[in-house]
């Protein structure tokens, strides 16, 4: 189990970063807010969770233990896998997620793509009493740096989160038509919200 990765940041995309540690480049999936705190060429350390499946081994990275614990907690809910847990943390920062669960705010949870009303209610029932055990820390929102146009980056991130390319492109185009001055991070959040409503 790889519990953390520390090393030079080689590459930053919208849904992942590549961090070189001991001569090996690790692809670490992370939220836009986490990636926004990284800088290409500088050293970084991410707490990681490694998910092993029959056909893949995937690393998910977090800035702190609280986010990693929430990621693990979310997956204890029936029907929530790593991608959906990551999408939840991309839409709701740890504090906002804890508040939504504690207060039973189903509306906030259904903003996450892939979580409907029933899934949100299940989350609240199963996690309401568990979130208090996770310590609070303020999560900073930052814009992820990357190459390519904002549209390309947002589409790539949505596809990385499991959406079909066509759906990702339509949502991104719709968001950028409404708000052409959006930053990459803002456009991704809006696209995620939009896709959450259509599911």
C-alpha positions in Angstrom: 0.0 0.0 0.0 1.4 3.4 -1.0 0.4 5.8 1.8 2.0 9.0 0.5 4.1 10.3 -2.3 6.7 13.0 -2.1 8.8 14.3 -4.9 9.0 16.7 -7.8 5.8 17.6 -9.6 6.4 16.7 -13.3 3.0 17.3 -14.7 -0.3 18.8 -13.6 -3.6 18.1 -15.4 -7.2 18.8 -14.3 -7.8 15.5 -12.7 -4.3 14.2 -11.9 -0.6 15.1 -11.3 2.5 13.1 -12.0 5.0 13.2 -9.0 8.4 11.7 -9.4 9.6 9.9 -6.3 12.8 7.8 -6.2 13.0 7.9 -10.0 9.5 6.7 -10.5 6.7 9.0 -11.8 3.4 8.3 -10.0 0.2 9.4 -11.6 -2.0 10.6 -8.7 -5.7 11.4 -9.2 -6.8 14.5 -7.2 -9.4 17.2 -7.0 -9.0 20.5 -8.8 -8.5 22.2 -5.4 -5.7 19.8 -4.4 -4.0 20.2 -7.8 -4.2 24.0 -7.5 -1.8 23.8 -4.6 0.9 22.1 -6.6 3.5 23.8 -8.8 5.3 22.1 -11.7 9.0 21.7 -10.9 8.6 22.1 -7.2 8.5 19.4 -4.5 5.1 18.2 -3.2 3.8 15.6 -0.8 0.4 14.1 -1.1 -1.3 11.6 1.3 -2.5 8.8 -1.0 -5.1 6.0 -1.1 -4.3 3.1 -3.5 -7.3 1.3 -5.0 -6.4 -2.1 -6.5 -8.8 -3.7 -9.0 -8.5 -6.7 -11.3 -7.5 -4.5 -14.2 -5.9 -1.4 -12.6 -4.0 0.1 -9.7 -5.0 3.7 -9.1 -3.5 6.3 -6.7 -5.8 9.1 -5.3 -4.0 12.0 -3.6 -5.1 14.4 -0.8 -3.5 17.4 0.8 -4.3 16.1 4.3 -5.5 13.1 6.3 -9.0 14.5 6.8 -9.7 14.5 3.0 -8.3 10.9 2.7 -10.5 9.7 5.6 -13.6 11.3 4.0 -12.7 9.6 0.7 -12.6 6.3 2.6 -15.8 7.0 4.5 -17.7 7.9 1.4 -16.9 4.5 -0.1 -18.5 2.7 2.8 -21.8 3.8 1.4 -23.5 1.3 -0.9 -23.0 2.3 -4.5 -20.2 4.8 -3.9 -16.9 3.9 -5.5 -13.6 5.8 -5.7 -14.6 7.9 -8.7 -17.9 9.0 -7.1 -16.1 9.7 -3.8 -13.6 11.8 -5.7 -16.3 13.7 -7.6 -18.0 14.4 -4.2 -14.8 15.9 -2.8 -14.3 17.9 -6.0 -17.8 19.5 -5.6 -17.9 19.8 -1.8 -14.8 20.8 0.2 -14.3 18.6 3.4 -16.0 21.2 5.7 -19.0 21.7 3.3 -19.3 17.9 3.0 -19.3 17.3 6.7 -21.8 20.1 7.2 -24.1 18.7 4.5 -24.0 15.2 6.0 -24.5 16.4 9.6 -27.4 18.7 8.6 -29.0 16.2 6.2 -28.6 18.6 3.3 -29.7 16.4 0.5 -29.8 19.3 -2.0 -26.1 20.0 -1.5 -25.2 16.3 -2.0 -27.3 16.0 -5.2 -25.1 18.7 -6.8 -22.5 15.9 -7.2 -22.8 14.2 -10.6 -23.9 10.6 -10.1 -25.7 11.2 -6.8 -29.4 11.3 -7.0 -31.9 12.1 -4.2 -32.0 8.5 -3.0 -28.2 8.1 -3.0 -27.9 11.4 -1.1 -30.4 10.3 1.5 -28.5 7.0 1.9 -25.3 9.0 2.4 -26.8 11.1 5.1 -28.3 8.1 7.0 -25.1 6.0 6.8 -22.5 8.8 7.4 -24.3 11.4 9.6 -22.9 9.9 12.8 -19.5 9.1 11.4 -18.4 12.5 10.1 -18.0 14.0 13.5 -15.0 11.7 14.0 -13.1 13.4 11.2 -11.2 16.5 12.3 -12.0 19.8 10.6 -9.6 21.9 8.6 -10.2 24.8 6.2 -9.8 23.7 2.6 -8.4 26.3 0.2 -9.9 26.5 -3.3 -7.3 27.1 -6.0 -7.2 27.0 -9.7 -5.4 24.0 -11.3 -2.6 24.8 -13.7 -2.3 22.9 -16.9 -1.7 23.0 -20.6 -4.2 23.3 -23.4 -7.4 25.4 -23.5 -9.8 25.6 -20.6 -12.4 23.6 -22.6 -9.9 20.8 -23.3 -8.9 20.6 -19.7 -12.4 20.5 -18.3 -13.5 17.9 -20.8 -10.4 15.8 -19.9 -11.2 16.1 -16.2 -14.8 15.1 -16.7 -13.9 12.1 -18.8 -11.4 11.2 -16.0 -14.2 11.3 -13.5 -16.1 8.7 -15.6 -18.4 10.8 -17.9 -18.9 9.9 -21.6 -16.8 12.3 -23.8 -19.9 13.6 -25.6 -21.7 14.4 -22.4 -18.6 16.1 -21.0 -18.1 18.2 -24.1 -21.8 19.3 -24.2 -21.7 20.3 -20.5 -18.4 22.2 -20.9 -19.6 24.0 -24.0 -22.8 25.0 -22.2 -20.9 26.3 -19.2 -18.4 28.3 -21.3 -21.2 29.9 -23.4 -22.9 31.1 -20.2 -19.7 32.2 -18.5 -16.9 32.7 -21.1 -14.6 34.3 -18.6 -14.7 31.3 -16.2 -11.4 30.0 -14.7 -10.7 26.3 -15.4 -11.6 25.4 -11.8 -14.9 27.4 -11.9 -15.9 25.9 -15.3 -15.2 22.4 -14.0 -17.4 23.0 -10.9 -20.2 24.4 -13.0 -20.0 21.5 -15.5 -20.1 19.0 -12.6 -23.2 20.7 -11.2 -24.8 20.7 -14.6 -24.1 17.0 -15.2 -25.4 16.3 -11.7 -28.8 17.7 -12.6 -29.1 15.7 -15.8 -28.4 12.3 -14.0 
